Amino acid sequence: MKCKSVLLLALASFSLSVLAQGYPNKPIKAIVPFAAGSTTDQIGRAFAAKMSETLGQTIVVENKAGVNGMLGADAVAKAAPDGYTILIGTNSTNAALKSLMKKLPYDQDTAFAPLGYMGSVPLIVAVNNDVPAKTLREFVDLAKAKPTFVTFASASTSQLVSSEMLAGMAGIQMTNVPYKSGPAAMTDLIGGQVMMFSADFAVMLPQVKGGKIRGLAVTSAKRSPAVPELPSVNEALGLKDYELIAYFAMFAPAGTSTEIITKLNHAINAAAQSKEIQEKFAAIGFAVEPGTPEALAQRSRLETAKWAKAIREAKIEPQ
């Protein structure tokens, strides 16, 4: 009986190996867990097109939006681990969701096989022009002198958490003013109804460049080439561990073979290194960072812990 089990296991492993050798021999489906036209969608489609060239097979992008990316992630978690269904994941689907939801329909820590890191987009911390602070340090000093006097806008989890995380690490208290949308928050920031707002480059950069608001820092660990004049929060405040970015990475269902993961990782890294993709998204501060599946696995663990702490400290109740 034992010999039969060993034989069956060997045959299964051989079959998977043979399938992996011929991979891919049909189109691959890449699920974007957010709406068409979103930053995740735009970056995902650009990567899919480049990866198709490397793999010799079309990658068809399918949008499956809902519940902060949970619906799309769930579809991939429950797909066959054959390399023909992959996830264009983000810090929401593969780090924050575990803390944002009371219960997920899958185990976020074990449901996915990391394929490769694509890149990241930082946020910009900005104030309205009437705020008497020309630097982030001066803004923090203002908040320390007048606890809770300083107000900040937020219209998304990343905007709220980035601001609360900044407040916690800088030792200040700020009053959150929630908004239903980023444009509404930006309108009030420009108009002086709120003092500070932290949002992605697509929302912030045109207003900063146009002089309608004052950029103070970027939320990435280092300065962004898109706005090299702005320091990082770490640099501005003498911190080491502040970083809150929107990042993008690809995942497959758990159980996907090593051979398939290696092929997909090679295609992801080739896309990340293409000048076409780098130039296409440079204006929104997109920074590529090719790496191994193991590096992405480690990043996912660290980011999950970091978002859990940030969400807890921001007092965001799981839904």
C-alpha positions in Angstrom: 0.0 0.0 0.0 2.9 2.3 0.9 4.6 1.6 -2.4 1.4 2.4 -4.3 1.1 5.8 -2.5 4.7 6.7 -3.3 4.1 5.7 -6.9 1.0 7.8 -7.2 2.8 10.8 -5.6 5.7 10.3 -8.1 3.3 10.2 -11.0 1.5 13.3 -9.9 4.8 15.2 -9.5 5.9 14.0 -12.9 2.6 15.1 -14.5 2.9 18.6 -12.9 6.5 18.8 -14.1 5.5 17.9 -17.7 2.7 20.5 -17.6 5.1 23.2 -16.3 7.6 22.5 -19.0 5.0 23.2 -21.7 3.7 26.3 -19.8 2.1 28.5 -21.0 0.3 26.9 -23.9 -2.9 28.9 -23.7 -3.9 32.5 -22.6 -3.4 33.5 -18.9 -6.0 35.4 -16.9 -4.8 38.2 -14.7 -7.4 39.4 -12.2 -7.3 43.1 -11.2 -9.3 43.4 -8.0 -10.1 47.0 -8.6 -12.1 49.0 -11.2 -11.1 49.5 -14.8 -9.1 52.8 -15.1 -7.7 52.6 -11.5 -4.0 52.9 -10.9 -3.8 49.1 -10.3 -5.7 48.5 -13.5 -3.4 50.8 -15.6 -0.2 49.3 -14.2 -1.5 45.7 -14.3 -2.5 46.0 -18.0 0.9 47.5 -18.9 2.7 44.7 -17.2 0.4 42.1 -18.7 1.2 43.3 -22.2 4.9 43.2 -21.6 4.8 39.8 -19.9 2.8 38.4 -22.9 5.8 39.3 -25.1 8.1 37.3 -22.9 5.9 34.3 -22.3 4.6 34.0 -25.9 1.0 33.9 -24.7 -1.7 36.5 -24.3 -2.5 37.6 -20.7 -6.2 38.6 -20.5 -6.9 41.2 -17.8 -10.2 40.8 -16.0 -11.5 43.4 -13.5 -13.2 41.9 -10.5 -13.7 44.9 -8.1 -15.3 45.0 -4.7 -14.7 45.0 -0.9 -11.3 46.7 -1.0 -10.1 44.1 -3.5 -11.3 41.1 -1.6 -13.6 39.7 -4.3 -10.8 39.5 -6.9 -8.3 38.1 -4.5 -10.8 35.4 -3.4 -11.3 34.4 -7.0 -7.6 33.8 -7.5 -7.2 32.1 -4.1 -9.8 29.5 -5.1 -8.6 29.0 -8.7 -6.6 26.0 -9.9 -2.9 26.3 -9.2 -1.9 25.8 -12.8 -0.5 29.2 -13.6 -3.4 30.3 -15.8 -5.1 32.5 -13.2 -3.0 35.2 -11.4 -3.6 38.2 -9.2 -2.5 41.8 -9.7 -2.3 42.3 -6.0 -1.7 45.4 -3.8 -1.0 46.4 -0.2 -4.8 46.3 0.2 -5.4 42.7 -1.0 -2.2 41.2 0.4 -1.4 43.2 3.5 -4.2 45.4 4.8 -7.3 43.3 4.2 -6.5 40.9 7.0 -6.9 43.8 9.5 -9.6 45.7 7.7 -12.1 42.7 7.6 -13.4 40.7 10.5 -13.3 37.6 8.3 -11.9 36.8 4.9 -13.2 33.9 2.7 -9.6 32.7 2.5 -6.4 32.7 4.6 -4.5 35.7 3.4 -1.2 34.3 4.7 -1.4 30.9 3.0 -3.8 31.2 0.0 -1.2 32.7 -2.4 2.1 31.9 -4.0 4.2 35.1 -4.4 5.3 35.6 -8.0 7.1 39.0 -8.1 7.1 42.6 -6.9 6.1 45.1 -9.6 6.6 48.5 -8.0 5.2 51.2 -5.7 3.6 54.6 -5.7 4.2 56.9 -2.7 1.8 59.5 -1.3 2.6 63.2 -0.9 2.0 65.0 2.5 0.7 68.5 1.7 -0.8 71.5 3.4 -2.9 74.4 2.2 -0.9 77.6 1.5 -2.3 79.5 4.5 -0.7 77.0 7.0 2.4 78.8 8.6 4.7 75.8 8.0 7.1 75.6 5.2 8.5 72.2 6.2 7.2 69.0 7.7 9.2 69.7 10.9 7.6 73.1 11.2 4.2 71.5 10.7 4.9 68.9 13.5 6.0 71.7 15.8 2.8 73.6 15.0 0.8 70.5 15.9 2.7 70.0 19.1 2.1 73.6 20.2 -1.6 73.2 19.6 -2.8 69.6 20.2 -5.9 68.6 18.1 -5.9 72.1 16.4 -4.4 70.7 13.2 -6.9 69.0 10.9 -6.3 66.5 8.1 -8.5 65.1 5.4 -8.9 61.5 4.5 -11.0 59.7 1.8 -9.5 56.3 1.8 -7.8 53.8 4.1 -4.3 54.6 2.9 -4.9 58.4 3.4 -6.2 57.9 6.9 -3.6 55.3 8.0 -0.7 57.3 6.5 -1.7 60.4 8.4 -2.4 58.6 11.7 0.8 56.7 11.4 2.7 60.0 10.8 1.0 61.5 13.9 1.9 58.5 16.1 5.5 58.4 15.0 5.9 62.2 15.3 4.2 62.3 18.7 1.4 64.7 17.7 -2.4 64.7 17.7 -4.4 65.7 14.7 -8.2 65.8 14.0 -9.4 63.7 11.1 -12.0 65.2 8.7 -13.4 62.3 6.6 -14.5 62.8 3.0 -16.3 60.6 0.5 -13.8 61.2 -2.3 -10.2 62.4 -2.9 -11.3 65.3 -5.2 -13.7 66.7 -2.5 -10.9 66.5 0.1 -8.5 68.3 -2.3 -11.1 71.0 -2.9 -11.3 71.7 0.8 -7.5 71.6 1.3 -7.0 74.2 -1.4 -9.9 76.3 0.1 -8.4 76.1 3.6 -11.2 74.1 5.2 -8.6 71.5 6.3 -4.9 72.0 6.9 -3.3 68.8 5.7 -3.9 66.0 3.3 -1.9 62.9 2.3 -2.7 61.3 -1.0 -1.2 59.7 -4.1 0.7 61.5 -6.8 -2.1 61.5 -9.3 -4.2 63.6 -6.9 -1.5 65.7 -5.4 1.2 66.4 -7.9 -0.7 68.7 -10.3 -1.8 70.9 -7.4 1.6 71.0 -5.8 3.2 71.8 -9.2 0.5 74.5 -9.8 1.3 76.1 -6.5 -2.3 75.6 -5.1 -1.0 73.7 -2.1 2.4 73.2 -0.5 4.0 69.8 -0.6 6.0 68.9 2.5 7.2 65.3 2.1 6.7 62.0 0.3 5.7 58.8 2.2 8.2 56.5 0.6 11.4 55.5 2.4 13.4 57.6 -0.1 12.8 60.7 -2.2 10.9 60.2 -5.4 12.5 61.1 -8.8 9.1 62.6 -9.8 9.5 65.3 -7.1 13.1 65.2 -6.0 12.8 68.5 -4.1 10.5 66.9 -1.5 12.2 65.0 1.3 10.9 61.7 2.6 9.0 61.8 5.9 12.0 59.9 7.4 14.5 62.5 6.2 12.3 65.5 7.2 11.7 64.2 10.7 14.8 62.2 11.4 12.9 58.9 11.5 13.9 55.5 10.3 10.8 53.3 9.8 8.1 55.5 8.3 6.9 54.3 5.0 3.4 54.0 3.7 3.1 53.4 0.0 0.7 51.8 -2.5 2.5 48.9 -4.0 1.7 46.3 -6.7 2.7 42.7 -6.9 1.6 39.5 -8.6 0.4 36.3 -6.9 -0.8 32.9 -8.0 -2.9 30.4 -6.1 -1.0 28.4 -3.4 0.3 25.1 -4.7 1.5 26.5 -8.1 4.6 24.7 -9.2 8.1 26.2 -8.7 8.7 25.9 -12.5 5.7 28.0 -13.3 6.5 30.5 -10.6 10.0 30.9 -12.0 8.7 31.5 -15.5 6.2 34.1 -14.3 8.8 35.8 -12.1 11.1 36.1 -15.0 8.4 37.7 -17.1 7.4 40.2 -14.3 11.0 41.3 -13.8 11.5 41.7 -17.6 8.4 44.0 -17.7 9.6 46.0 -14.6 13.0 46.6 -16.3 11.5 47.8 -19.6 12.0 51.5 -20.2 8.5 51.7 -21.7 6.8 50.9 -18.4 9.2 53.0 -16.3 8.7 56.0 -18.5 4.9 55.5 -18.8 4.4 55.7 -15.1 7.2 58.0 -14.0 4.9 61.0 -13.6 2.9 59.3 -10.8 6.1 58.4 -8.9 6.0 54.7 -9.9 9.2 53.0 -8.8 10.0 49.5 -10.0 11.9 47.0 -7.9 12.4 43.6 -9.6 13.1 40.7 -7.2 12.5 37.1 -6.3 9.3 35.4 -5.2 11.1 34.9 -1.8 11.7 38.6 -1.5 8.0 39.3 -2.1 7.0 36.7 0.5 9.2 38.4 3.0 7.8 41.8 2.0 4.2 40.5 2.4 4.9 39.3 5.9 6.4 42.6 6.9 3.7 44.7 5.3 0.9 42.7 6.8 2.4 43.3 10.3 3.0 47.0 9.5 -0.5 47.6 8.3 -2.0 45.7 11.2 -0.2 48.0 13.6 -1.0 51.1 11.6 -4.7 50.2 11.3 -4.9 49.3 15.0 -3.3 52.6 16.1 -5.5 54.5 13.7 -8.5 52.9 15.5 -10.1 51.7 12.3 -12.7 49.1 13.2 -12.7 45.9 11.0 -15.8 45.6 8.9 
